[in-house]
Amino acid sequence: MNGPTSQVTDRLEFSPLVSDVRLDRYLTQVLPGYSRAQLKKLITQGDVLVNGQKPRASRRLAEGDVVTVELPPSPGLPLPEPIPLAVVYEDADVLVIDKPAGLTAHPAPGHPDGTLVNALLSRCPELALSSGDIMRPGIVHRLDKDTSGLMVIARNETAREYLVAQFKSRSVTKGYLVLVKGRLSPDQGMIEAPIGRDPHRRRRMAIVDEGKEATTLYRVRRHLGDYTLVEVTPVTGRTHQIRVHLSAIGYPVVGDTTYGVRSPHLSRQFIHAFRLGFHLPSNGEYREFTSPLPPDLERALQLLGES
């Protein structure tokens, strides 16, 4: 595999050095900044050609094929916005924030502004000079838009590399409070099942044989009628891991409209990142931070306890 052989504005050409590789998989290798869904859309709308012809995503490439990709115009760089942030801890290297539900982590199609990144650029202007991902400066891990709780932000490249290494080695402590439907039993356990893209609904994740290995630990906090408040520790960090794993064992997350069950008491999924621990880049000291349940989740527990 080699890099682009020519570039005119947003037009790229590639020529694989190997044979019998699927087009969609090849594109994920040469265009790592694009998701599989984005690349599939480019293929289906005719923005990807192989030897001048419109291909299927499953097209098998041969050595010497010419793959042409017309990319959409690049989005503008994220700009600072004075969005309030709840800061739990701050030093010269990191920022620990308590993210509210409804705040998207970084700009994406359909969400060009009003994100955590825009807020961070306002509070920490130095992030604009980051040598990492210019669309996601400081971001080393993510929480879903409708998940609240603790996130750590890197304020410089040295800190980013230090934190990324901890996430990769699984030495970061992560704890979530999750409400599920049903009386979860046994009181503690481990869920091990590979997670990958749902082959039938590509916007969803699912347990699939060819997925990436995923492990989730859980411990029951308390039962509330036909509901259970659970403390969850994801050992791995797969997309939607908590929601997929709990649904798979028959205890879907309350308020989760994708994998779980709706609730009249909630307008979002009941998942809160209440614990986060890691070693500080400045001196290697291990620090652990906690966050209380936000008011909307506390209120949901009260209503369920009264019912």
DAURTA-V592677 format. One record per residue. SS is DSSP state (A for helix, B for strand, O for the rest). D_FIRST is the distance of its C-alpha to the first C-alpha in whole Angstrom. Layout:
ss=SS d_first=D_FIRST
ss=SS d_first=D_FIRST
//
This chain:
ss=O d_first=0
ss=O d_first=4
ss=O d_first=7
ss=O d_first=10
ss=O d_first=11
ss=B d_first=15
ss=B d_first=17
ss=B d_first=20
ss=O d_first=22
ss=O d_first=20
ss=B d_first=18
ss=B d_first=14
ss=B d_first=12
ss=B d_first=8
ss=O d_first=7
ss=O d_first=5
ss=O d_first=5
ss=O d_first=7
ss=O d_first=10
ss=O d_first=12
ss=B d_first=11
ss=B d_first=13
ss=A d_first=12
ss=A d_first=14
ss=A d_first=12
ss=A d_first=9
ss=A d_first=11
ss=A d_first=12
ss=A d_first=9
ss=A d_first=8
ss=O d_first=12
ss=O d_first=13
ss=O d_first=17
ss=O d_first=17
ss=O d_first=19
ss=A d_first=18
ss=A d_first=22
ss=A d_first=21
ss=A d_first=18
ss=A d_first=20
ss=A d_first=23
ss=A d_first=20
ss=A d_first=19
ss=A d_first=23
ss=O d_first=25
ss=O d_first=23
ss=O d_first=21
ss=B d_first=17
ss=B d_first=17
ss=B d_first=15
ss=O d_first=17
ss=O d_first=19
ss=B d_first=21
ss=B d_first=21
ss=O d_first=19
ss=O d_first=20
ss=O d_first=18
ss=O d_first=18
ss=O d_first=16
ss=B d_first=14
ss=B d_first=11
ss=O d_first=11
ss=O d_first=9
ss=O d_first=10
ss=O d_first=11
ss=O d_first=12
ss=B d_first=12
ss=B d_first=14
ss=B d_first=16
ss=B d_first=19
ss=O d_first=20
ss=O d_first=23
ss=O d_first=25
ss=O d_first=24
ss=O d_first=27
ss=O d_first=29
ss=O d_first=29
ss=O d_first=32
ss=O d_first=35
ss=O d_first=38
ss=O d_first=40
ss=O d_first=44
ss=O d_first=43
ss=O d_first=45
ss=O d_first=43
ss=O d_first=45
ss=B d_first=44
ss=B d_first=45
ss=B d_first=44
ss=B d_first=43
ss=O d_first=42
ss=O d_first=40
ss=O d_first=37
ss=B d_first=37
ss=B d_first=39
ss=B d_first=40
ss=B d_first=41
ss=B d_first=42
ss=B d_first=40
ss=O d_first=42
ss=O d_first=41
ss=O d_first=40
ss=O d_first=38
ss=O d_first=34
ss=O d_first=32
ss=O d_first=30
ss=O d_first=30
ss=B d_first=28
ss=O d_first=28
ss=O d_first=32
ss=B d_first=33
ss=O d_first=32
ss=O d_first=35
ss=O d_first=38
ss=O d_first=35
ss=A d_first=36
ss=A d_first=33
ss=A d_first=36
ss=A d_first=39
ss=A d_first=37
ss=A d_first=36
ss=A d_first=40
ss=A d_first=41
ss=O d_first=39
ss=A d_first=38
ss=A d_first=36
ss=A d_first=33
ss=A d_first=32
ss=A d_first=31
ss=O d_first=29
ss=O d_first=25
ss=O d_first=24
ss=O d_first=23
ss=O d_first=25
ss=O d_first=26
ss=O d_first=27
ss=O d_first=29
ss=O d_first=30
ss=B d_first=29
ss=O d_first=28
ss=O d_first=29
ss=O d_first=30
ss=O d_first=33
ss=O d_first=34
ss=O d_first=36
ss=O d_first=39
ss=O d_first=39
ss=B d_first=41
ss=B d_first=41
ss=B d_first=40
ss=B d_first=36
ss=B d_first=36
ss=B d_first=34
ss=B d_first=33
ss=O d_first=34
ss=O d_first=32
ss=A d_first=29
ss=A d_first=30
ss=A d_first=32
ss=A d_first=29
ss=A d_first=27
ss=A d_first=30
ss=A d_first=30
ss=A d_first=27
ss=A d_first=27
ss=A d_first=30
ss=A d_first=29
ss=A d_first=26
ss=O d_first=29
ss=O d_first=31
ss=O d_first=34
ss=O d_first=35
ss=B d_first=38
ss=B d_first=37
ss=B d_first=40
ss=B d_first=41
ss=B d_first=44
ss=B d_first=44
ss=B d_first=46
ss=B d_first=46
ss=B d_first=48
ss=O d_first=50
ss=O d_first=52
ss=O d_first=49
ss=O d_first=50
ss=O d_first=49
ss=O d_first=50
ss=B d_first=47
ss=B d_first=44
ss=B d_first=40
ss=B d_first=37
ss=B d_first=34
ss=O d_first=32
ss=O d_first=28
ss=B d_first=27
ss=B d_first=25
ss=B d_first=25
ss=O d_first=28
ss=O d_first=27
ss=O d_first=30
ss=O d_first=30
ss=O d_first=27
ss=O d_first=28
ss=O d_first=30
ss=B d_first=29
ss=B d_first=30
ss=B d_first=31
ss=O d_first=28
ss=O d_first=27
ss=O d_first=23
ss=O d_first=24
ss=B d_first=24
ss=O d_first=27
ss=O d_first=30
ss=B d_first=33
ss=B d_first=36
ss=B d_first=39
ss=B d_first=42
ss=B d_first=46
ss=B d_first=49
ss=B d_first=51
ss=B d_first=53
ss=B d_first=54
ss=B d_first=56
ss=O d_first=57
ss=O d_first=54
ss=B d_first=52
ss=B d_first=50
ss=B d_first=49
ss=B d_first=46
ss=B d_first=45
ss=B d_first=41
ss=B d_first=39
ss=B d_first=35
ss=O d_first=33
ss=O d_first=30
ss=O d_first=29
ss=O d_first=27
ss=O d_first=28
ss=O d_first=31
ss=A d_first=32
ss=A d_first=36
ss=A d_first=36
ss=A d_first=34
ss=A d_first=36
ss=A d_first=39
ss=A d_first=39
ss=A d_first=38
ss=O d_first=41
ss=O d_first=43
ss=O d_first=44
ss=O d_first=42
ss=B d_first=42
ss=B d_first=45
ss=O d_first=44
ss=O d_first=41
ss=O d_first=41
ss=O d_first=37
ss=O d_first=38
ss=O d_first=41
ss=B d_first=45
ss=O d_first=46
ss=O d_first=49
ss=O d_first=52
ss=O d_first=52
ss=O d_first=49
ss=O d_first=47
ss=O d_first=43
ss=O d_first=42
ss=O d_first=44
ss=B d_first=41
ss=B d_first=42
ss=B d_first=40
ss=B d_first=43
ss=B d_first=42
ss=B d_first=39
ss=B d_first=40
ss=B d_first=37
ss=B d_first=38
ss=O d_first=38
ss=O d_first=36
ss=O d_first=39
ss=O d_first=41
ss=O d_first=39
ss=O d_first=42
ss=B d_first=42
ss=B d_first=43
ss=B d_first=43
ss=B d_first=44
ss=B d_first=46
ss=O d_first=46
ss=O d_first=49
ss=O d_first=49
ss=O d_first=49
ss=A d_first=52
ss=A d_first=50
ss=A d_first=49
ss=A d_first=53
ss=A d_first=55
ss=A d_first=53
ss=A d_first=54
ss=A d_first=57
ss=A d_first=58
ss=A d_first=56
ss=A d_first=59
ss=A d_first=62
ss=O d_first=61
//
